[in-house]
Amino acid sequence: MRAYIGVFAELLTNFVAFKRSLGFKYDTVADELYRFSRFSETFQMSEPVLTRDIVQAWNTKRPNEGLKTNARRAYTLRQFALYLNSVGCKAYIAPPDTNTRHYTFIPYIFTHNEIERIFANSDQLYPRRYSTLPLILPVILRMLYSCGLRISEAVHLQNKHVNLQEGILEIKNSKFGKDRLVPMSEAMTHICRQYYPVLHKHSSMEDYFFMKADRQPVTRDNVYRRFREILWESGISHGGKGMGPRLHDLRHTFAVHALKHAVDRQTDVYCALPILSTYLGHASIEATSQYVRLTADAFPEIRVVLDQTCGYVIPEVAWE
């Protein structure tokens, strides 16, 4: 991280350290705040007072800047202003309605039939001499769905993180810097046991579980490009870049199907949410509760049950 400059330098450093102590990585935000520290120098201040003029100047939309980028910049500065107030410093806090993040993307929840078609078509990928993807795709797509992993978590798995005896994945340093253990189903464990000796006949425990021929990990882009081909073969329309369905929607679908399964088994969803939150590696129950609304939308027949058991956690917000 670059050293901050100007009158806010020490406070910015302390703010980022505070956020990281809570488990946030804050790398991108730290870079944004560095740009703010340079920006603040133009005001020639002698004291670290975050005035309304500075905030409004920073929040002003720049030429050719997208609305989401502008909103993100404003949100970051608002968080810093709230921190300043909490430690006794003067800071103007812009109204939240001008700085809230814009959630415009609605997750695509695959049906069970669509999931089956995706798996069937991933099994039919034509082998390529110098590519391990035809071998990897059937396994990694099943893992994203059956374990609810983020694609970044899957591609960074090393052999030492995959316990084929117990059927447990060890996720290291994931989002918010969290580690967690993810139990796999018996079926997913069996698939991994079949896959391992084929790709890793001469591998070490330090090698990546999903690795290319050069022993480097497959990338998110590698998987996503082939995933779009599989969607096409499966008759599932794709709206283009940024429009989905996305790889991440396999994780969303896992969560929704898990909640639907809980309702079908007459499990108290209120009690199931903390368990699902831990399994997914969420920072809070609030993040997991978003799936209650998606579950109600995907399966209208259980809406009454969800409203009765945990209607208070169903958020009236859009998603990104």
C-alpha positions, -999 to 999 in steps of 0.1 A, spaced: 0 0 0 13 34 -9 19 59 19 -9 85 22 0 122 19 -15 154 32 -32 163 65 -54 132 64 -24 108 60 -23 94 96 -61 92 98 -64 74 65 -37 49 76 -56 43 109 -89 39 91 -76 13 67 -59 -6 96 -92 -5 115 -112 -19 86 -86 -47 81 -87 -56 117 -124 -63 112 -115 -88 84 -119 -66 53 -91 -68 27 -96 -32 17 -69 -32 -10 -90 -15 -37 -105 9 -12 -70 17 1 -59 27 -34 -90 49 -38 -83 66 -5 -47 72 -16 -62 91 -46 -83 111 -22 -52 120 -1 -37 135 -32 -69 152 -41 -71 168 -6 -38 185 -11 -54 208 -36 -73 225 -7 -41 236 11 -54 227 46 -34 229 79 -59 208 99 -76 174 90 -112 188 88 -133 171 62 -155 199 51 -187 199 30 -168 216 1 -142 189 0 -168 161 1 -189 176 -26 -159 183 -48 -148 147 -44 -183 133 -51 -188 154 -82 -192 131 -112 -162 132 -135 -163 133 -173 -169 98 -187 -172 84 -152 -199 57 -148 -226 61 -121 -215 30 -103 -178 42 -101 -189 76 -89 -212 60 -63 -184 38 -51 -160 67 -46 -187 86 -27 -195 56 -5 -158 51 3 -154 87 15 -186 85 35 -173 55 54 -141 75 61 -162 105 73 -182 82 97 -149 69 111 -136 105 116 -167 114 136 -163 82 157 -128 92 167 -137 128 175 -127 145 143 -149 170 124 -162 156 92 -191 164 69 -212 132 62 -230 133 29 -266 121 29 -267 83 23 -292 86 -5 -266 103 -26 -239 77 -18 -255 43 -15 -242 15 -37 -262 7 -67 -273 -29 -69 -286 -35 -104 -277 -71 -112 -304 -96 -104 -289 -131 -99 -299 -159 -122 -312 -189 -103 -308 -220 -124 -336 -246 -123 -327 -281 -114 -332 -291 -150 -309 -264 -162 -282 -275 -137 -285 -311 -151 -281 -298 -187 -250 -278 -177 -234 -308 -161 -243 -331 -190 -228 -307 -216 -197 -301 -196 -191 -338 -197 -192 -337 -235 -163 -312 -240 -140 -323 -267 -105 -331 -253 -77 -309 -264 -41 -320 -264 -26 -291 -245 -56 -281 -224 -68 -296 -191 -100 -277 -192 -122 -305 -207 -112 -326 -177 -115 -297 -152 -148 -282 -162 -171 -310 -153 -156 -311 -118 -152 -274 -111 -188 -265 -122 -202 -293 -100 -181 -280 -71 -192 -244 -76 -228 -255 -74 -227 -283 -48 -204 -265 -24 -214 -229 -31 -179 -217 -37 -167 -185 -52 -148 -191 -85 -117 -175 -69 -119 -200 -40 -121 -229 -64 -92 -220 -87 -69 -213 -57 -74 -247 -41 -42 -266 -38 -41 -304 -35 -32 -300 2 -65 -282 7 -87 -310 -7 -92 -338 18 -103 -367 -3 -106 -391 26 -130 -370 47 -145 -350 18 -136 -316 31 -123 -285 13 -101 -261 32 -107 -225 19 -78 -202 28 -77 -164 29 -109 -159 11 -131 -128 10 -127 -107 41 -95 -127 48 -116 -156 62 -106 -193 63 -133 -220 65 -138 -257 61 -164 -268 35 -178 -304 37 -186 -319 3 -214 -343 -4 -206 -380 -9 -213 -376 -46 -189 -346 -50 -162 -364 -30 -165 -394 -52 -161 -372 -83 -130 -356 -68 -115 -390 -60 -120 -401 -96 -106 -368 -110 -75 -366 -88 -54 -395 -101 -61 -386 -138 -48 -350 -135 -24 -354 -106 -6 -386 -113 28 -368 -110 17 -338 -89 27 -326 -54 5 -315 -26 15 -279 -35 1 -281 -70 -32 -265 -78 -62 -289 -77 -75 -273 -110 -42 -267 -128 -33 -261 -165 -7 -281 -184 20 -256 -172 11 -263 -136 -4 -228 -131 -40 -226 -118 -68 -222 -143 -81 -187 -143 -116 -174 -138 -116 -162 -174 -105 -197 -186 -135 -212 -169 -160 -184 -177 -153 -186 -215 -160 -223 -216 -190 -219 -192 -206 -196 -218 -201 -222 -245 -218 -248 -222 -247 -224 -215 -252 -221 -253 -251 -259 -257 -276 -262 -228 -301 -238 -244 -297 -212 -217 -296 -176 -230 -267 -154 -221 -273 -116 -221 -236 -107 -229 -208 -95 -207 -220 -83 -174 -255 -95 -181 -253 -131 -170 -259 -158 -162 -225 -156 -144 -204 -183 -128 -212 -167 -95 -248 -175 -101 -240 -212 -95 -232 -201 -59 -264 -181 -57 -283 -211 -70 -267 -234 -44 -279 -211 -16 -314 -208 -29 -317 -246 -35 -303 -252 0 -330 -230 16 -357 -246 -5 -345 -280 7 -346 -268 43 -382 -256 38 -392 -289 22 -378 -308 52 -397 -284 75 -364 -270 90 -367 -237 107 -352 -213 82 -344 -188 110 -321 -215 124 -308 -226 90 -295 -191 80 -265 -189 104 -254 -224 93 -257 -214 56 -239 -181 64 -209 -200 79 -209 -225 50 -208 -197 24 -182 -177 43 -203 -146 46 -193 -118 69 -228 -115 84 -262 -131 85 -276 -100 67 -257 -110 36 -271 -145 37 -307 -133 44 -308 -118 9 -313 -154 -4 -346 -156 14 -361 -132 -11 -345 -151 -40 -359 -184 -27 -394 -170 -24 -392 -156 -59 -378 -188 -74 -403 -210 -56 -436 -191 -51 -452 -221 -35 -432 -217 -4 -435 -179 0 -461 -182 27 -439 -205 48 -409 -181 44 -431 -151 53 -443 -168 84 -409 -181 96 -386 -152 87 -404 -126 68 -386 -99 87 -353 -108 70 -366 -106 35 -350 -74 21 -368 -52 -3 -337 -44 -24 -323 -52 -58 -291 -72 -62 -258 -69 -79 
